[in-house]
Amino acid sequence: TSGTGTFGRVLVKDKKTRTFYALKQMKIPDVIRLKQEQHVHNEKEVLTEVTHPFIIRLFWTHHDQRFLYMLMDFVPGGELFSYLRSRGRFSNTTGLFYTSEIVCAIEYLHSKEIVYRDLKPENILLDSEGHIRLTDFGFAKKLSDRTWTLCGTPEYLAPEVIQSKGHGRAVDWWALGILIFEMLAGYPPFFDDNPFGIYQKILAGKLEFPRHLDFYVKDLIKKFLVIDRARRLGNMKNGADDVKKHRWFKTVDWDAVPLRKLKPPIIPKVSHEGDTSNFDVYPEDDWKKDPPVSPKDLEIFENF
């Protein structure tokens, strides 16, 4: 079993094609107990609709009397989070590479009226060549205008989410500002011992940059971390085009990015196709021994 989350991810291999996949296995009672039904349905709905080189692919969903299953790409490089922690922080050019690929993924999702809502280093995987894949779409949502639920990771929440003002695409650009800061500084701009302390700092909006940060990247981060979302970069009438035209990206060939033509700064060590060494591996659970779920609970997932 590789990877965490509330649920197990198991490496599986197609005997015919010898291709490896990640099978996300979720115990139905756990999904219900943790009130994750909506998230599970969201993830399926969104991933069924998207195809992009920087977004995880969902091939198949299924359920039996105990589990929900989602068959996805196996992305062997592991989480961007682990590379960031082992290096302490990334150089300007390394941060620029990952940001460029993420901008393309966010632009694509927004063009399909989808807000990702959970951008953070743990949800960015690297493939064997070092390109990114966004994963974990449980918080992602089709826009019905504005959405009102408080979800996401405290350090990455936008002010309008905390203040329950409803939130749309702008939250992803806010989170990207936080992510760029964390990649280049080695820590997020707003942190505290408890979520409430973090929320207070976010709403105060006071930014302190480490000295070594590039002038243009500081300007970009400030433009993403604007409390008034109507003035936030990426959320104005030209959308992602405004982001791409920012001076920090002046060396980036935007046509080449989604074609995976930029040279990745980190090449993960992957020795063979089903190599799980870049993930934390957990013992296999005795899950198969669980009793079947009640018909009432199964009804919730009948279309899964």
C-alpha positions as CSV (number, residue, x, y, z in Angstrom):
1,T,0.0,0.0,0.0
2,S,1.5,3.3,-1.0
3,G,0.5,6.8,0.0
4,T,-1.8,8.0,2.7
5,G,-4.9,10.1,2.9
6,T,-7.9,8.6,4.7
7,F,-7.8,5.7,2.3
8,G,-5.4,3.1,0.9
9,R,-3.7,3.3,-2.4
10,V,-2.5,0.0,-3.7
11,L,-0.2,-0.6,-6.6
12,V,-1.8,-2.9,-9.2
13,K,-0.6,-4.2,-12.5
14,D,-2.6,-5.0,-15.6
15,K,-1.5,-8.6,-16.5
16,K,-2.2,-8.1,-20.2
17,T,-0.5,-4.8,-20.8
18,R,1.9,-5.0,-17.8
19,T,1.0,-1.4,-17.0
20,F,1.0,-0.2,-13.4
21,Y,-1.9,1.7,-11.9
22,A,-2.7,3.2,-8.4
23,L,-5.9,1.7,-7.1
24,K,-7.5,4.0,-4.5
25,Q,-9.5,1.7,-2.1
26,M,-12.0,3.3,0.3
27,K,-13.9,1.5,3.0
28,I,-17.5,2.5,2.7
29,P,-18.1,2.7,6.5
30,D,-15.1,5.0,6.8
31,V,-16.3,7.2,4.0
32,I,-19.7,7.6,5.7
33,R,-18.3,8.1,9.2
34,L,-15.9,10.8,8.0
35,K,-18.7,12.4,6.0
36,Q,-16.7,12.1,2.8
37,E,-19.5,10.9,0.5
38,Q,-19.7,14.3,-1.3
39,H,-16.0,14.5,-1.7
40,V,-15.8,11.0,-3.2
41,H,-18.6,11.9,-5.7
42,N,-16.9,15.3,-6.4
43,E,-13.6,13.6,-7.2
44,K,-15.3,11.1,-9.6
45,E,-17.4,13.8,-11.3
46,V,-14.5,16.1,-11.8
47,L,-11.9,13.5,-12.9
48,T,-14.3,11.9,-15.3
49,E,-14.5,15.3,-17.1
50,V,-10.8,16.3,-17.3
51,T,-7.9,15.2,-19.5
52,H,-4.7,17.2,-19.1
53,P,-1.0,16.2,-19.0
54,F,-0.6,17.7,-15.5
55,I,-3.7,16.2,-14.0
56,I,-4.1,12.6,-12.6
57,R,-6.2,10.4,-14.8
58,L,-9.1,8.3,-13.6
59,F,-9.7,5.2,-15.6
60,W,-12.4,3.3,-13.8
61,T,-14.6,3.4,-10.7
62,H,-16.4,0.5,-9.0
63,H,-17.9,-0.6,-5.7
64,D,-18.6,-3.9,-4.1
65,Q,-20.3,-4.5,-0.7
66,R,-17.4,-3.2,1.3
67,F,-15.3,-0.8,-0.8
68,L,-15.3,2.0,-3.4
69,Y,-12.5,1.7,-5.9
70,M,-10.9,4.3,-8.2
71,L,-8.3,3.2,-10.7
72,M,-5.8,6.0,-11.5
73,D,-2.4,6.7,-13.0
74,F,0.5,5.4,-10.9
75,V,2.8,8.5,-10.7
76,P,6.0,7.0,-9.4
77,G,8.0,10.2,-8.5
78,G,6.2,10.8,-5.2
79,E,5.0,14.1,-3.7
80,L,6.5,17.5,-4.4
81,F,6.2,17.9,-0.6
82,S,8.9,15.3,0.1
83,Y,11.4,17.0,-2.3
84,L,10.7,20.4,-0.8
85,R,11.2,19.1,2.7
86,S,14.5,17.2,1.9
87,R,15.9,20.3,0.1
88,G,14.6,22.9,2.6
89,R,13.6,25.2,-0.2
90,F,13.8,25.4,-4.0
91,S,15.8,27.8,-6.2
92,N,14.1,30.5,-8.2
93,T,14.3,28.5,-11.4
94,T,13.0,25.3,-9.8
95,G,10.1,27.2,-8.4
96,L,9.5,28.8,-11.7
97,F,9.3,25.4,-13.5
98,Y,6.7,23.9,-11.1
99,T,4.7,27.1,-11.0
100,S,4.5,27.2,-14.8
101,E,3.1,23.7,-15.0
102,I,0.6,24.4,-12.2
103,V,-0.6,27.6,-13.9
104,C,-1.4,25.6,-17.0
105,A,-3.3,23.0,-15.0
106,I,-5.3,25.7,-13.1
107,E,-6.1,27.5,-16.3
108,Y,-7.4,24.3,-17.8
109,L,-9.6,23.5,-14.8
110,H,-11.0,27.0,-14.7
111,S,-11.8,26.8,-18.4
112,K,-14.0,23.8,-17.6
113,E,-15.7,25.7,-14.7
114,I,-13.9,23.6,-12.1
115,V,-12.2,25.0,-9.0
116,Y,-9.5,22.8,-7.5
117,R,-9.6,24.2,-3.9
118,D,-6.8,22.0,-2.6
119,L,-3.5,23.2,-4.1
120,K,-0.5,22.3,-1.8
121,P,2.8,20.5,-2.1
122,E,1.3,17.2,-0.8
123,N,-1.2,17.1,-3.8
124,I,1.4,17.6,-6.5
125,L,3.0,14.4,-7.7
126,L,6.1,14.0,-10.0
127,D,6.1,11.5,-12.8
128,S,9.2,9.5,-13.7
129,E,10.5,12.4,-15.9
130,G,9.9,15.1,-13.2
131,H,6.7,16.7,-14.6
132,I,3.8,17.5,-12.3
133,R,0.5,15.8,-11.8
134,L,-2.2,17.3,-9.6
135,T,-3.9,14.7,-7.5
136,D,-6.6,14.4,-4.9
137,F,-9.7,16.1,-6.3
138,G,-12.0,15.5,-3.3
139,F,-12.4,19.3,-2.7
140,A,-12.7,20.2,-6.4
141,K,-16.0,21.5,-7.5
142,K,-18.0,22.4,-10.6
143,L,-18.8,26.1,-10.3
144,S,-22.5,26.8,-9.9
145,D,-21.7,30.5,-9.3
146,R,-20.2,30.6,-5.8
147,T,-19.6,27.8,-3.3
148,W,-19.9,28.3,0.4
149,T,-18.2,25.4,2.3
150,L,-15.1,25.7,4.4
151,C,-12.6,23.2,3.1
152,G,-8.9,22.9,2.4
153,T,-5.7,23.2,4.4
154,P,-5.6,26.1,6.9
155,E,-2.3,27.6,5.7
156,Y,-3.6,27.7,2.1
157,L,-7.1,29.0,2.7
158,A,-8.1,32.3,1.0
159,P,-9.6,35.1,3.1
160,E,-13.0,34.8,1.4
161,V,-13.1,31.1,2.3
162,I,-12.4,31.9,6.0
163,Q,-15.0,34.7,6.0
164,S,-17.7,32.5,4.3
165,K,-18.2,35.0,1.5
166,G,-18.5,32.3,-1.0
167,H,-15.6,31.6,-3.3
168,G,-14.8,30.8,-6.9
169,R,-11.7,30.5,-9.1
170,A,-9.9,33.2,-7.1
171,V,-9.1,30.7,-4.3
172,D,-6.8,28.7,-6.6
173,W,-4.7,31.8,-7.4
174,W,-4.5,32.7,-3.7
175,A,-3.3,29.1,-3.0
176,L,-0.7,29.4,-5.8
177,G,0.7,32.5,-4.1
178,I,1.1,30.6,-0.9
179,L,2.6,27.7,-2.7
180,I,5.2,29.8,-4.6
181,F,6.2,31.5,-1.3
182,E,6.5,28.1,0.5
183,M,8.6,26.6,-2.4
184,L,11.1,29.4,-2.4
185,A,11.1,30.3,1.3
186,G,10.8,26.7,2.7
187,Y,7.8,27.7,4.9
188,P,4.4,29.2,4.3
189,P,3.8,32.9,4.7
190,F,1.1,32.6,7.3
191,F,1.6,29.9,10.0
192,D,0.8,29.5,13.6
193,D,0.3,26.7,16.2
194,N,-3.4,26.5,15.6
195,P,-5.8,27.0,12.7
196,F,-7.5,30.1,14.3
197,G,-4.1,31.8,14.7
198,I,-3.4,31.0,11.0
199,Y,-6.8,32.5,10.0
200,Q,-6.1,35.7,11.9
201,K,-2.8,36.1,10.1
202,I,-4.3,35.5,6.7
203,L,-7.0,38.1,7.3
204,A,-4.4,40.6,8.5
205,G,-2.5,39.9,5.3
206,K,0.9,41.0,6.5
207,L,3.6,39.5,4.3
208,E,7.2,39.2,5.3
209,F,9.5,37.9,2.6
210,P,12.9,36.3,3.2
211,R,15.7,38.5,1.8
212,H,16.9,36.1,-0.9
213,L,13.6,36.2,-2.9
214,D,13.7,37.5,-6.4
215,F,12.2,41.0,-6.9
216,Y,9.7,39.8,-9.5
217,V,8.5,36.8,-7.6
218,K,7.8,38.9,-4.6
219,D,5.7,41.1,-6.8
220,L,3.8,38.1,-8.2
221,I,3.2,36.7,-4.7
222,K,1.8,40.0,-3.5
223,K,-0.5,40.2,-6.5
224,F,-1.9,36.7,-5.7
225,L,-2.2,37.4,-2.0
226,V,-4.6,40.3,-2.4
227,I,-7.4,40.1,0.1
228,D,-9.9,41.7,-2.3
229,R,-10.5,38.9,-4.8
230,A,-11.8,41.3,-7.5
231,R,-8.2,42.7,-7.6
232,R,-6.4,39.4,-7.3
233,L,-4.2,38.4,-10.2
234,G,-5.7,35.6,-12.2
235,N,-9.3,36.6,-11.2
236,M,-9.6,39.6,-13.4
237,K,-11.2,39.8,-16.8
238,N,-8.1,38.3,-18.7
239,G,-7.9,35.4,-16.1
240,A,-4.8,33.3,-16.4
241,D,-3.4,35.4,-19.3
242,D,-2.7,38.1,-16.8
243,V,-0.7,35.6,-14.7
244,K,1.3,34.4,-17.7
245,K,2.2,37.9,-18.7
246,H,3.8,38.7,-15.3
247,R,7.5,39.5,-15.5
248,W,8.6,36.6,-13.3
249,F,7.5,34.3,-16.2
250,K,9.4,36.3,-18.9
251,T,11.7,33.4,-19.8
252,V,8.8,30.9,-20.0
253,D,7.6,29.7,-23.4
254,W,3.9,29.1,-22.6
255,D,3.2,27.0,-25.7
256,A,5.9,24.6,-24.7
257,V,4.7,24.1,-21.1
258,P,1.7,21.8,-21.7
259,L,3.7,19.9,-24.3
260,R,6.0,18.9,-21.4
261,K,8.9,20.6,-23.2
262,L,10.4,22.4,-20.2
263,K,13.3,20.7,-18.6
264,P,12.4,19.4,-15.2
265,P,14.8,20.5,-12.4
266,I,14.4,17.3,-10.4
267,I,14.4,13.8,-12.0
268,P,12.9,11.3,-9.5
269,K,14.9,8.1,-8.8
270,V,12.6,5.5,-10.4
271,S,14.5,2.2,-11.0
272,H,11.6,0.3,-12.6
273,E,8.0,0.8,-13.7
274,G,6.3,-0.3,-10.4
275,D,8.9,1.3,-8.1
276,T,7.1,2.6,-5.0
277,S,10.3,3.8,-3.2
278,N,9.3,7.5,-3.5
279,F,6.2,6.9,-1.4
280,D,5.7,5.9,2.3
281,V,4.7,2.3,2.2
282,Y,2.2,0.9,4.7
283,P,1.5,-2.7,5.6
284,E,-1.4,-4.3,3.7
285,D,-4.5,-4.1,5.9
286,D,-6.8,-7.0,6.6
287,W,-9.5,-5.1,4.9
288,K,-11.0,-8.0,3.1
289,K,-12.2,-9.4,6.4
290,D,-14.6,-6.5,7.1
291,P,-18.3,-7.4,7.0
292,P,-20.4,-6.2,4.1
293,V,-22.1,-2.8,4.3
294,S,-25.8,-2.4,4.9
295,P,-28.0,-2.0,1.8
296,K,-29.0,1.5,3.0
297,D,-25.4,2.7,3.0
298,L,-24.7,1.0,-0.3
299,E,-27.5,3.0,-1.9
300,I,-25.5,6.2,-1.5
301,F,-22.9,4.8,-4.0
302,E,-25.1,2.9,-6.3
303,N,-23.9,4.9,-9.4
304,F,-20.3,4.8,-8.4
